[in-house]
């Protein structure tokens, strides 16, 4: 590396032992009431020796557990984060929960831990110098910003400096003048080497910052700031340096006042400032055009559905009917949390982005499963009646990763570091609102639908600016006064109308139309108090993505009282239908009927039962269902097929363009639907009755193939049970992967439904399989329980 390149690297701060990029948590409001008390520090030291020292070492230097002599912690750095980690433990680690400690004892421990670093005092330290001039130097003459970022502005080779102000000014100055200054002497060398030089079998010599490694792989950032994910099988030589990459001539190139100005600027950086990160232009990354043309790069999986059309299909065919029996697990990533995993990952150029427990997002090396970064955000507010504690994935656009939270916030992260860029509080979770599914990134907008249909609150679909988080439009899925469809609600029942848009929609870039499936009306089972069609519940709406205005809609189940929703994937397919080339929309609905619509205008083309259903007697000339009298929920209970779990659910179906068949996991069951009056209470579930099992009835489940032109079932494969989220994946190799609720991932011949391979994951599967390729090798990934698995053929397979 040239000296000119080296001088870009500045300060290896005390962010965490051995970490190249600090992970910062968005602060909540609780602070230590004992902060600054010497008595609390002394009491905390005694507690520390009794409860913590065996793992974290004397004076927090680290032993079996990480060092605590830092101001940044991977699970949150604010007082309330430390309190939570001590009180509840850290899932997936050796950190236990200390639930028997009193609140005061926990705060005493935190006081002592803070004293080990002294960051609070250092943050308030007064220094001389001009911060504004220091910022100019940082990004100008001193070239610090070429390798270091502060609040998203700058390079990626060195540590992020957004919290540099928590380090003492004298240490910052010392580090600038002598790059090898030990910024964390309490760690006593436990951080390991930070610089690595490798020689690869293709003749390259690469020098850069070591980020992470295991026996077989290495993650490093080269001197240009590019992340490299290296297979050690291709590394001929690897050596480490304990000296900093940072050049040692700042004392000669900069005057003393200039150095002091830089220190003054760094001291203003006391934490991630989201008001500044939204002002930074972050070029590069995944473009809209790449997502639009995702078929041209099947090695990637660029959206929740794999493409904009919702087809959940891959043309990859390295794994095929002749060799799938040799498939084997290649890696597994533990993502423990409060609930089982339901996410479908996104893969962009060898990096996998996915969610674990709600509030956790990780980036993984898609070839090895090794973690690149992890972001974790605790809920700021928890509704005590909260349901569905899951997160189903992310969207990626540019260098940003977007996801929603259970407390109804939408967040953007830097895809390169996992650090937050903006957070928008969309609604009040104490009313029942939350986000559970992945957003959809299109053009210059992030689209997401709200959850909360069981809480008697009206739903909506929103669009946000990817760079700033500003809301651009909202489509009310329950029309208010003066809006189209408002008259389909009796009286003021629309105010508690539900109709959430919680599942990810689909998009046609050629027509520039957004298609979004909408959920159940509220209350779920009491249709009497909301007489009318209850638009746009149980519908698909076609929206103008620029404005959010409705183009057309089709309602699958008017005035539903069975909790059928219509929040199932809508697949956009171009094909010959009854002798005519048409742009179609397909959906296998929870109400037990397979639908084909013309997606240019919403015209009904086909509706055919794919499981037993007893509520529908056909359709009129406009496609409106002929509802069989007496099938609505009633006070005495009405037996109707299918059940509320439906013939289908939100689990991913798949469409194979070669055969024209649609594949899905189905359930065949009924329920006794009971209607009863229920008083509405804000923030609590509002069902108006419930569906119950039919005594003596036998439920069945399986995988099926449907002819999308006729709705005929081509084959069925029986499974013991389905989950609401375990779906299917069709591939170009003629293999259909399907997830069963009993923990089995199976591979079927997509033409015949014949079993070719299976793997028992050992846990409930509540997610759908997906596939991708890295360096020409195809993988199939699935989440089960708290583990994300990835499978591939043996390396020797032809």
LUMTIVO-352419 format. One line per 10 residues: number of its first residue (from 0); their letters; for each residue x, y, z of C-alpha. Coordinates in Angstrom, 1 decimal, m for minus. Example, Ala and Ser with C-alpha at 12.3 -4.5 7.8 and 13.67 -1.06 7.14 Angstrom:
# residues 2
0	as	12.3:m4.5:7.8; 13.7:m1.1:7.1
This chain:
# residues 798
0	xxxxxxxxxx	0.0:0.0:0.0; 1.3:3.4:m0.9; 1.9:6.1:1.8; m0.7:8.2:0.1; m3.3:5.5:0.7; m2.1:4.8:4.2; m2.5:8.4:5.4; m6.3:8.0:4.9; m6.5:5.8:8.0; m7.0:7.7:11.2
10	xxxxxxxxxx	m8.0:6.4:14.6; m8.5:2.8:15.9; m10.7:3.9:18.8; m12.0:1.9:21.7; m15.3:1.0:20.1; m15.0:m2.7:20.9; m12.3:m5.3:21.2; m11.2:m6.2:17.8; m14.2:m4.8:15.9; m13.6:m2.7:12.8
20	xxxxxxxxxx	m17.0:m1.2:12.7; m18.8:m0.1:15.8; m22.5:m1.0:16.1; m24.6:1.8:17.6; m28.0:1.4:19.1; m30.7:4.0:18.8; m31.2:5.4:22.3; m34.3:5.1:24.4; m35.1:7.4:27.3; m34.1:5.6:30.5
30	xxxxxxxxxx	m30.9:6.8:32.2; m29.0:5.6:35.2; m30.4:7.4:38.3; m27.2:6.7:40.2; m24.9:8.1:37.5; m22.0:10.0:38.9; m22.3:8.6:42.4; m19.0:7.3:43.8; m21.0:5.3:46.4; m22.8:3.5:43.5
40	xxxxxxxxxx	m19.5:2.9:41.7; m18.0:1.2:44.8; m21.1:m0.9:45.4; m21.1:m1.9:41.7; m17.5:m2.9:41.9; m18.3:m5.3:44.8; m21.2:m6.8:42.9; m19.0:m7.0:39.8; m16.4:m9.1:41.6; m19.2:m11.5:42.9
50	xxxxxxxxxx	m21.3:m11.9:39.7; m19.3:m10.8:36.7; m15.5:m11.0:37.1; m15.4:m14.8:36.4; m16.4:m14.2:32.8; m15.4:m10.6:32.1; m12.1:m10.5:34.0; m10.7:m8.2:36.6; m11.4:m4.5:35.9; m13.6:m5.6:32.9
60	xxxxxxxxxx	m10.5:m6.5:30.9; m12.2:m9.5:29.4; m11.7:m13.2:29.8; m14.4:m15.8:28.8; m16.7:m12.8:28.1; m15.8:m9.6:26.2; m14.0:m6.7:27.7; m16.2:m4.0:29.3; m13.7:m1.2:29.1; m15.4:0.3:26.1
70	xxxxxxxxxx	m18.1:2.8:25.6; m19.8:0.9:22.8; m21.5:m2.5:23.2; m22.9:m4.7:20.4; m26.3:m5.0:22.1; m26.8:m1.3:22.8; m24.6:1.3:24.5; m27.2:3.4:26.4; m27.9:2.9:30.1; m31.2:1.2:29.4
80	xxxxxxxxxx	m29.5:m1.2:27.0; m27.0:m2.3:29.6; m29.8:m2.6:32.1; m31.7:m4.9:29.8; m28.7:m7.0:29.0; m27.9:m7.6:32.7; m31.5:m8.1:33.7; m32.7:m10.4:30.8; m29.4:m11.8:29.5; m28.4:m12.1:25.9
90	xxxxxxxxxx	m30.0:m14.8:23.8; m27.6:m17.1:22.0; m24.6:m16.2:24.2; m23.2:m17.3:27.6; m24.6:m14.1:29.2; m27.3:m15.2:31.7; m30.2:m13.2:33.1; m29.6:m11.7:36.5; m33.3:m11.4:37.5; m32.7:m11.5:41.2
100	xxxxxxxxxx	m30.7:m8.3:41.3; m32.7:m5.3:42.4; m33.0:m2.3:40.1; m30.6:m0.3:42.3; m28.1:m3.2:42.1; m28.2:m3.3:38.3; m27.7:0.5:38.2; m24.7:0.2:40.5; m23.2:m2.4:38.2; m23.7:0.0:35.3
110	xxxxxxxxxx	m22.1:2.8:37.3; m19.0:0.7:37.8; m18.9:m0.4:34.2; m19.1:3.2:33.0; m16.3:4.1:35.4; m14.0:1.6:33.6; m14.1:3.8:30.5; m15.1:7.2:31.8; m16.9:8.0:28.6; m19.5:10.2:30.3
120	xxxxxxxxxx	m16.9:12.6:31.7; m15.0:12.6:28.4; m18.2:13.4:26.4; m18.5:16.6:28.4; m14.8:17.5:28.2; m14.1:21.0:27.1; m11.3:21.3:24.5; m9.8:24.2:22.5; m9.9:24.4:18.8; m12.4:25.2:16.0
130	xxxxxxxxxx	m14.7:22.2:15.3; m15.9:23.7:12.0; m12.3:24.0:10.7; m11.6:20.6:12.1; m14.4:19.1:10.0; m13.1:20.8:6.9; m9.6:19.3:7.6; m11.1:15.9:8.4; m12.7:15.7:4.9; m10.1:17.8:3.2
140	xxxxxxxxxx	m6.4:18.3:3.7; m6.0:15.6:6.3; m8.0:13.1:4.2; m9.3:11.4:7.3; m12.7:11.0:5.7; m11.3:8.9:2.9; m11.1:6.0:5.4; m13.3:7.0:8.3; m17.0:7.9:8.4; m18.8:10.1:10.9
150	xxxxxxxxxx	m22.6:10.0:10.7; m22.5:8.1:7.4; m20.2:10.6:5.6; m16.8:9.2:4.7; m14.9:5.9:4.0; m15.2:2.4:5.3; m11.7:1.2:5.9; m11.2:2.6:9.4; m13.5:2.6:12.4; m16.7:4.6:12.3
160	xxxxxxxxxx	m16.1:7.8:14.3; m19.6:8.9:15.0; m19.0:8.5:18.8; m15.3:9.6:18.8; m16.2:12.3:21.3; m16.6:9.7:24.1; m12.8:9.3:24.0; m10.5:11.6:25.9; m9.1:14.5:23.9; m5.5:13.6:24.9
170	xxxxxxxxxx	m5.9:10.1:23.6; m7.4:11.3:20.3; m4.5:13.7:19.9; m2.0:11.0:20.9; m3.4:8.6:18.3; m3.2:11.1:15.5; 0.5:11.7:16.3; 1.3:8.1:17.0; m1.0:5.6:15.2; 0.1:2.7:17.5
180	xxxxxxxxxx	m1.0:4.4:20.7; m3.0:1.9:22.7; m6.4:3.4:23.1; m7.7:0.8:25.4; m4.8:m0.2:27.7; m7.1:m2.1:30.1; m7.6:m4.7:27.3; m3.9:m5.6:27.5; m3.5:m6.6:23.9; m6.6:m8.8:23.8
190	xxxxxxxxxx	m7.9:m7.2:20.6; m5.6:m9.2:18.3; m4.2:m8.0:15.0; m6.1:m5.4:12.9; m4.1:m5.6:9.7; m3.8:m8.6:7.4; m1.8:m9.2:4.2; m2.8:m12.1:2.0; m1.5:m13.6:m1.2; m4.1:m15.4:m3.3
200	xxxxxxxxxx	m3.7:m18.2:m5.8; m4.7:m15.9:m8.6; m1.5:m13.8:m8.0; m3.0:m10.9:m5.9; m1.5:m9.5:m2.8; m4.0:m7.7:m0.7; m3.4:m5.6:2.4; m6.2:m4.2:4.6; m8.1:m4.2:7.8; m9.0:m7.6:9.2
210	xxxxxxxxxx	m12.7:m7.7:10.2; m13.4:m11.3:11.0; m12.3:m14.8:10.3; m12.6:m18.5:11.1; m10.6:m21.5:10.1; m11.8:m21.5:6.6; m12.7:m17.9:5.6; m11.5:m14.4:6.1; m13.4:m11.1:6.0; m11.3:m8.0:5.3
220	xxxxxxxxxx	m11.6:m4.5:4.0; m8.9:m3.6:1.4; m7.3:m0.2:1.2; m9.9:1.0:m1.3; m12.6:0.4:1.4; m14.0:m2.7:m0.4; m15.3:m5.6:1.7; m13.7:m8.9:0.6; m15.1:m12.3:1.6; m12.2:m14.7:1.0
230	xxxxxxxxxx	m12.1:m18.5:1.0; m8.9:m19.6:2.7; m8.6:m22.5:0.2; m7.5:m19.8:m2.3; m5.1:m18.0:0.1; m1.5:m19.1:m0.3; m0.1:m16.9:2.4; m1.6:m14.9:5.3; 0.3:m12.7:7.7; m0.8:m10.3:10.3
240	xxxxxxxxxx	0.5:m6.9:11.5; m0.1:m5.4:14.9; 0.9:m1.9:13.7; m1.8:0.4:12.5; m2.4:1.1:8.9; m2.7:4.8:9.7; 0.3:6.8:8.5; 2.5:8.3:11.2; 3.4:11.7:9.6; 0.4:13.8:10.7
250	xxxxxxxxxx	2.7:15.6:13.1; 4.7:16.8:10.1; 1.9:17.4:7.6; m0.4:19.2:9.9; 0.3:22.1:12.2; m0.4:21.9:15.9; m3.5:24.2:15.6; m4.8:22.0:12.7; m4.4:18.9:14.8; m6.2:20.6:17.7
260	xxxxxxxxxx	m9.0:21.6:15.3; m9.5:18.0:14.2; m9.6:16.9:17.9; m12.1:19.6:18.6; m14.3:18.3:15.7; m14.0:14.7:16.9; m15.1:15.7:20.4; m18.4:17.0:18.9; m19.2:13.4:17.8; m20.9:11.9:20.8
270	xxxxxxxxxx	m23.1:9.3:19.0; m24.9:8.5:15.8; m26.9:11.6:14.8; m29.7:10.6:12.5; m30.5:14.2:11.6; m27.1:14.3:9.9; m27.1:10.8:8.3; m30.2:11.7:6.3; m28.3:14.6:4.7; m25.6:12.3:3.3
280	xxxxxxxxxx	m25.6:11.1:m0.3; m24.6:7.4:m0.3; m24.1:6.4:m3.9; m23.8:2.9:m5.3; m25.3:m0.3:m4.1; m28.3:m2.1:m5.5; m30.1:m0.1:m8.2; m33.8:m0.1:m9.2; m32.8:m1.2:m12.7; m31.0:m4.2:m11.3
290	xxxxxxxxxx	m34.1:m5.2:m9.3; m36.3:m4.6:m12.3; m34.1:m6.9:m14.4; m33.5:m9.5:m11.6; m34.0:m12.4:m14.1; m30.7:m11.4:m15.6; m28.8:m12.2:m12.3; m30.4:m15.3:m10.9; m27.4:m15.8:m8.5; m29.0:m13.0:m6.4
300	xxxxxxxxxx	m32.4:m12.9:m4.6; m33.1:m9.2:m4.7; m36.5:m8.8:m3.1; m38.7:m10.7:m0.5; m40.4:m12.6:m3.4; m37.2:m12.9:m5.4; m38.5:m10.5:m8.0; m41.1:m7.7:m8.4; m43.7:m10.1:m9.8; m44.0:m12.1:m6.7
310	xxxxxxxxxx	m43.2:m15.4:m8.5; m40.8:m16.8:m5.9; m39.0:m18.6:m8.6; m35.4:m19.1:m9.6; m33.9:m20.1:m13.0; m30.8:m21.6:m11.3; m30.5:m25.2:m12.2; m27.1:m26.5:m10.9; m29.3:m28.4:m8.4; m31.6:m30.5:m10.4
320	xxxxxxxxxx	m33.7:m33.7:m10.3; m30.6:m35.9:m11.1; m28.4:m34.7:m8.2; m30.7:m33.1:m5.6; m30.4:m36.3:m3.6; m26.8:m35.4:m2.8; m27.8:m32.0:m1.3; m26.1:m31.4:2.1; m26.1:m28.7:4.8; m23.2:m26.3:4.2
330	xxxxxxxxxx	m23.7:m23.8:7.0; m26.1:m22.8:9.8; m26.4:m19.5:11.5; m27.9:m19.2:14.9; m30.4:m16.2:15.2; m32.0:m16.7:18.6; m34.7:m14.4:19.8; m38.2:m14.2:21.3; m39.8:m16.0:18.4; m39.1:m18.5:15.7
340	xxxxxxxxxx	m37.7:m17.2:12.4; m40.1:m16.3:9.5; m37.9:m14.2:7.3; m37.0:m14.9:3.7; m33.4:m13.5:3.2; m32.3:m11.1:0.4; m29.0:m11.8:m1.3; m27.0:m9.1:m3.1; m23.6:m10.0:m4.6; m22.7:m12.7:m2.1
350	xxxxxxxxxx	m24.1:m10.8:1.0; m27.2:m12.1:2.7; m29.5:m9.7:4.6; m32.1:m11.1:6.9; m33.9:m10.5:10.2; m33.8:m12.6:13.3; m35.9:m11.7:16.3; m37.9:m8.5:15.7; m35.5:m5.6:15.8; m32.5:m7.6:14.7
360	xxxxxxxxxx	m31.0:m7.4:11.2; m27.8:m9.2:10.2; m25.6:m9.3:7.1; m24.0:m12.6:6.4; m21.4:m14.0:4.0; m23.9:m16.0:1.9; m21.2:m18.6:1.1; m20.2:m19.4:4.7; m22.9:m17.9:6.9; m20.3:m15.9:8.8
370	xxxxxxxxxx	m21.6:m12.7:10.2; m20.5:m9.4:8.6; m22.5:m7.1:10.8; m25.5:m7.2:13.2; m27.9:m4.4:14.1; m30.2:m4.8:17.2; m32.9:m2.5:18.3; m35.1:m3.1:21.4; m38.7:m2.1:21.2; m39.2:1.4:22.7
380	xxxxxxxxxx	m42.7:0.6:23.7; m44.4:m2.9:24.0; m48.1:m3.3:23.8; m49.0:m5.8:26.5; m51.5:m7.3:24.0; m49.0:m7.6:21.2; m49.4:m10.6:18.8; m47.4:m12.0:16.0; m43.9:m11.2:17.4; m42.2:m11.9:14.1
390	xxxxxxxxxx	m40.3:m10.1:11.3; m40.3:m11.5:7.8; m37.5:m9.7:6.1; m35.9:m6.6:4.6; m35.8:m4.6:1.4; m32.6:m3.3:m0.1; m32.2:m0.3:m2.4; m28.9:1.5:m3.1; m26.7:1.1:0.0; m29.6:1.0:2.4
400	xxxxxxxxxx	m31.5:m1.8:4.1; m35.1:m1.2:5.2; m37.2:m3.0:7.8; m40.1:m2.4:10.1; m40.4:m3.0:13.8; m43.1:m4.4:16.1; m43.5:m0.9:17.7; m44.5:0.5:14.3; m41.2:2.2:13.2; m39.6:2.0:9.8
410	xxxxxxxxxx	m35.8:2.0:9.8; m33.0:2.4:7.2; m29.6:1.0:7.8; m26.3:1.4:5.9; m26.0:m1.9:4.1; m22.2:m1.7:4.3; m22.0:m1.3:8.1; m25.4:m2.0:9.7; m25.4:1.4:11.3; m28.7:3.4:11.3
420	xxxxxxxxxx	m29.4:6.1:8.8; m32.9:7.1:9.8; m35.9:6.0:11.8; m39.5:7.0:11.4; m42.1:6.4:14.0; m45.1:5.5:11.7; m47.8:4.9:14.3; m48.7:4.1:17.9; m48.2:0.4:18.8; m50.3:0.9:21.9
430	xxxxxxxxxx	m53.3:1.1:19.6; m52.2:m2.2:18.0; m50.2:m1.1:15.1; m47.0:m2.9:14.1; m44.9:m4.0:11.1; m44.2:m7.7:10.5; m43.4:m8.1:6.8; m40.7:m6.9:4.5; m41.0:m3.5:2.7; m40.9:m3.3:m1.1
440	xxxxxxxxxx	m38.3:m1.0:m2.7; m39.4:0.5:m6.1; m37.7:3.4:m8.0; m37.4:6.1:m5.4; m39.8:4.8:m2.8; m40.1:2.3:0.0; m43.6:0.8:0.3; m44.8:m0.9:3.4; m48.2:m1.9:4.8; m49.2:m1.7:8.4
450	xxxxxxxxxx	m50.3:m4.6:10.6; m53.1:m4.5:13.2; m56.2:m6.0:11.7; m57.2:m7.8:14.9; m57.1:m4.5:16.9; m60.0:m2.6:15.5; m57.9:0.0:13.8; m58.0:1.1:10.1; m55.2:0.0:8.0; m53.1:1.6:5.3
460	xxxxxxxxxx	m50.2:1.3:2.8; m47.4:3.9:2.9; m44.6:5.2:0.7; m41.4:6.7:2.1; m38.4:8.5:0.7; m35.4:6.0:0.8; m32.9:8.8:1.7; m34.7:10.7:4.3; m37.6:8.6:5.6; m40.1:11.3:4.7
470	xxxxxxxxxx	m43.6:9.9:4.0; m44.6:10.5:0.4; m48.2:9.2:0.4; m50.7:7.0:2.2; m53.4:4.8:0.8; m56.2:4.2:3.4; m57.3:0.6:3.1; m60.4:1.6:5.0; m61.8:4.6:3.1; m62.6:7.6:5.2
480	xxxxxxxxxx	m65.4:10.1:4.6; m65.4:11.4:1.0; m63.1:8.6:m0.1; m64.2:5.9:m2.7; m65.7:2.9:m0.9; m66.6:4.7:2.4; m70.3:3.9:1.8; m69.5:0.1:2.1; m69.2:0.4:5.9; m72.3:0.7:8.1
490	xxxxxxxxxx	m72.3:3.9:10.2; m69.0:4.6:11.9; m67.8:1.0:11.7; m65.1:2.1:9.3; m63.2:3.6:12.2; m62.5:0.1:13.6; m62.3:m1.5:10.1; m59.0:m3.4:10.1; m58.1:m4.2:6.5; m54.3:m4.2:7.1
500	xxxxxxxxxx	m51.8:m4.3:4.3; m49.3:m6.3:6.2; m47.9:m8.7:3.5; m45.4:m7.5:0.9; m47.0:m6.6:m2.4; m45.9:m7.0:m6.1; m45.1:m4.5:m8.8; m45.2:m4.4:m12.6; m42.5:m2.0:m13.8; m43.7:m2.1:m17.4
510	xxxxxxxxxx	m47.2:m1.0:m16.4; m45.8:1.0:m13.4; m48.6:m0.4:m11.2; m48.3:m1.6:m7.6; m50.5:m4.5:m6.4; m51.1:m4.9:m2.7; m53.1:m7.6:m0.9; m55.3:m6.4:1.9; m56.4:m8.3:5.1; m59.5:m8.9:7.1
520	xxxxxxxxxx	m62.1:m6.4:8.2; m62.6:m5.7:11.9; m64.0:m7.0:14.0; m63.0:m10.3:12.4; m66.2:m12.3:13.0; m68.9:m9.8:13.7; m70.1:m8.8:10.2; m73.4:m7.6:11.5; m72.1:m4.4:13.0; m70.3:m3.5:9.8
530	xxxxxxxxxx	m72.8:m4.5:7.1; m71.7:m3.8:3.6; m68.8:m5.0:1.4; m66.2:m3.4:3.7; m63.8:m2.2:1.1; m60.9:m2.7:0.7; m60.8:m5.6:3.1; m60.1:m9.0:1.6; m59.1:m7.4:m1.7; m56.2:m6.6:m4.0
540	xxxxxxxxxx	m55.7:m3.0:m4.8; m53.8:m1.7:m7.9; m52.1:1.6:m7.0; m50.2:4.3:m8.8; m46.8:4.1:m7.0; m46.1:7.7:m7.7; m49.2:9.0:m5.9; m50.8:6.1:m4.0; m54.0:6.6:m5.9; m56.2:3.6:m6.6
550	xxxxxxxxxx	m56.4:2.4:m10.2; m58.7:m0.5:m9.6; m59.5:m3.1:m7.0; m61.0:m6.6:m6.8; m62.6:m7.9:m3.6; m62.3:m11.7:m3.1; m64.6:m11.9:m0.1; m67.1:m9.1:0.6; m68.1:m8.6:4.3; m65.9:m11.5:5.4
560	xxxxxxxxxx	m66.6:m13.0:8.9; m64.1:m15.9:8.7; m60.7:m14.1:9.1; m59.7:m15.1:5.5; m57.9:m12.0:4.6; m56.5:m11.7:1.1; m53.0:m11.2:2.4; m51.5:m13.9:0.2; m48.9:m13.4:m2.5; m50.2:m11.9:m5.8
570	xxxxxxxxxx	m48.2:m13.4:m8.7; m47.9:m11.3:m11.9; m47.6:m13.5:m15.0; m47.5:m12.9:m18.7; m48.8:m15.9:m20.6; m51.4:m17.2:m23.1; m54.7:m17.5:m21.3; m57.6:m19.1:m23.3; m55.8:m18.4:m26.6; m55.0:m14.7:m25.8
580	xxxxxxxxxx	m51.7:m13.2:m24.6; m52.6:m11.5:m21.3; m51.1:m9.8:m18.3; m52.4:m11.8:m15.4; m52.6:m11.6:m11.7; m52.8:m15.0:m9.8; m53.8:m15.6:m6.2; m54.7:m18.7:m4.3; m56.7:m17.1:m1.5; m57.3:m18.2:2.0
590	xxxxxxxxxx	m61.0:m18.5:1.2; m60.2:m21.7:m0.8; m60.5:m20.3:m4.3; m57.8:m19.8:m7.0; m58.2:m16.6:m8.9; m57.0:m15.2:m12.2; m57.5:m11.5:m13.0; m56.4:m9.3:m15.8; m54.0:m7.0:m14.0; m54.4:m4.2:m16.5
600	xxxxxxxxxx	m57.9:m3.5:m15.4; m58.9:m6.0:m12.6; m61.3:m8.0:m14.8; m62.2:m11.3:m13.3; m61.2:m14.2:m15.5; m61.3:m17.4:m13.4; m62.2:m18.5:m9.9; m62.0:m22.2:m9.0; m61.8:m24.0:m5.7; m58.5:m25.7:m5.0
610	xxxxxxxxxx	m59.6:m27.1:m1.6; m63.0:m27.8:m0.1; m65.0:m24.7:0.3; m68.7:m24.4:1.3; m69.4:m20.6:1.1; m69.3:m19.8:m2.6; m71.7:m20.9:m5.3; m69.9:m19.4:m8.3; m69.5:m15.8:m9.6; m71.7:m13.4:m11.5
620	xxxxxxxxxx	m70.7:m11.8:m14.8; m68.6:m9.1:m13.0; m66.7:m11.7:m10.9; m68.6:m11.0:m7.7; m68.9:m14.2:m5.6; m72.4:m15.7:m5.1; m72.3:m16.2:m1.4; m74.3:m19.2:m0.1; m76.8:m17.9:2.5; m76.2:m18.9:6.1
630	xxxxxxxxxx	m72.4:m19.2:5.8; m71.6:m16.0:7.8; m70.5:m16.4:11.4; m73.5:m16.6:13.8; m74.2:m16.6:17.5; m74.9:m20.3:17.5; m71.9:m21.1:15.3; m71.7:m21.9:11.6; m69.6:m24.7:10.1; m67.8:m23.4:7.0
640	xxxxxxxxxx	m64.9:m24.6:4.9; m62.1:m23.5:4.7; m60.9:m22.6:8.2; m59.5:m19.2:9.1; m56.1:m20.6:8.4; m57.4:m21.0:4.9; m56.7:m23.1:1.9; m53.6:m21.0:1.5; m51.9:m18.5:3.8; m49.1:m15.9:3.5
650	xxxxxxxxxx	m46.6:m18.7:2.9; m44.9:m18.2:m0.4; m46.3:m19.9:m3.5; m44.2:m20.2:m6.7; m44.8:m19.9:m10.4; m42.7:m21.9:m13.0; m42.8:m20.1:m16.4; m41.7:m23.2:m18.2; m44.8:m25.2:m17.2; m47.2:m22.4:m16.4
660	xxxxxxxxxx	m48.0:m24.1:m13.1; m48.4:m22.5:m9.7; m47.2:m24.4:m6.7; m48.4:m23.9:m3.1; m48.7:m25.5:0.3; m52.4:m26.0:1.2; m54.5:m26.9:4.2; m57.9:m28.6:4.0; m60.0:m27.9:7.1; m63.1:m26.1:8.3
670	xxxxxxxxxx	m64.1:m24.2:11.4; m67.2:m23.4:13.4; m67.5:m19.7:13.2; m69.1:m18.0:16.2; m70.2:m14.3:16.2; m70.6:m12.5:19.5; m70.7:m8.9:20.5; m67.5:m7.5:21.8; m66.9:m4.1:23.3; m64.1:m2.2:21.6
680	xxxxxxxxxx	m61.1:m1.3:23.8; m58.2:0.6:22.3; m55.0:m1.4:22.0; m56.7:m4.8:22.6; m57.7:m7.5:20.2; m61.2:m7.0:18.8; m62.5:m10.2:17.2; m66.3:m10.2:17.7; m66.2:m13.9:18.0; m63.9:m16.8:17.1
690	xxxxxxxxxx	m63.5:m19.8:14.8; m63.3:m23.1:16.6; m62.3:m26.6:15.5; m65.0:m29.0:14.3; m65.2:m32.0:16.6; m64.2:m35.2:14.9; m63.1:m33.4:11.7; m59.7:m34.5:10.2; m57.5:m31.8:8.7; m55.2:m32.5:5.8
700	xxxxxxxxxx	m52.2:m30.6:4.4; m49.9:m30.9:1.4; m48.2:m29.4:m1.6; m50.0:m29.0:m4.9; m49.4:m27.9:m8.4; m52.1:m25.9:m10.2; m52.5:m25.3:m13.9; m52.8:m21.5:m13.9; m55.0:m21.5:m17.1; m57.6:m23.9:m15.8
710	xxxxxxxxxx	m57.1:m24.0:m12.0; m56.9:m27.8:m12.3; m54.8:m29.6:m9.7; m52.0:m31.4:m11.5; m50.7:m33.3:m8.5; m50.7:m33.3:m4.7; m48.0:m34.4:m2.2; m49.2:m35.0:1.4; m47.4:m33.6:4.4; m48.4:m34.0:8.0
720	xxxxxxxxxx	m48.9:m30.4:8.7; m48.5:m26.9:7.2; m47.4:m23.8:8.9; m48.8:m20.3:8.1; m45.4:m19.3:6.6; m43.7:m22.4:5.2; m44.0:m22.2:1.5; m42.4:m23.4:m1.7; m39.7:m22.6:m4.3; m39.7:m23.7:m7.9
730	xxxxxxxxxx	m36.3:m23.8:m9.7; m35.0:m24.1:m13.3; m33.6:m27.5:m12.4; m37.1:m29.0:m12.2; m36.9:m29.2:m8.4; m39.6:m27.8:m6.1; m38.5:m27.2:m2.6; m41.3:m27.1:0.0; m41.3:m26.4:3.8; m43.5:m28.4:6.1
740	xxxxxxxxxx	m44.6:m27.3:9.6; m43.2:m30.5:11.1; m39.6:m29.3:10.4; m39.0:m31.1:7.1; m37.6:m29.4:4.0; m38.4:m31.5:1.0; m37.4:m31.5:m2.6; m40.0:m32.7:m5.1; m40.0:m33.3:m8.8; m41.9:m30.2:m10.0
750	xxxxxxxxxx	m43.5:m32.2:m12.9; m44.8:m35.2:m10.8; m44.6:m34.3:m7.1; m42.3:m37.3:m6.5; m40.1:m37.0:m3.4; m36.4:m36.6:m4.3; m34.8:m35.5:m1.0; m35.7:m34.4:2.5; m33.9:m32.8:5.5; m35.4:m32.7:9.0
760	xxxxxxxxxx	m34.3:m29.3:10.5; m35.4:m30.3:14.1; m37.7:m27.2:14.5; m40.9:m25.8:13.2; m40.5:m24.1:9.8; m42.4:m20.8:9.5; m40.5:m19.5:6.5; m40.2:m20.2:2.8; m37.1:m21.5:1.0; m35.1:m19.4:m1.4
770	xxxxxxxxxx	m32.0:m19.9:m3.5; m28.9:m18.0:m4.7; m25.4:m18.7:m6.0; m21.9:m17.6:m5.0; m18.9:m18.1:m7.2; m21.0:m20.4:m9.4; m22.2:m22.6:m6.6; m26.0:m22.8:m6.0; m27.3:m22.7:m2.4; m30.8:m23.2:m1.0
780	xxxxxxxxxx	m31.6:m21.5:2.3; m34.4:m21.9:4.8; m35.1:m20.7:8.3; m36.3:m23.2:10.9; m36.8:m22.4:14.6; m34.0:m20.1:15.4; m31.5:m21.4:12.8; m30.9:m20.3:9.2; m29.7:m23.2:7.1; m28.0:m23.1:3.7
790	xxxxxxxx	m27.6:m26.3:1.6; m25.5:m27.0:m1.5; m24.2:m30.0:m3.5; m20.8:m31.6:m2.5; m18.0:m29.8:m4.2; m17.2:m32.8:m6.3; m20.6:m33.0:m7.8; m20.7:m32.4:m11.6
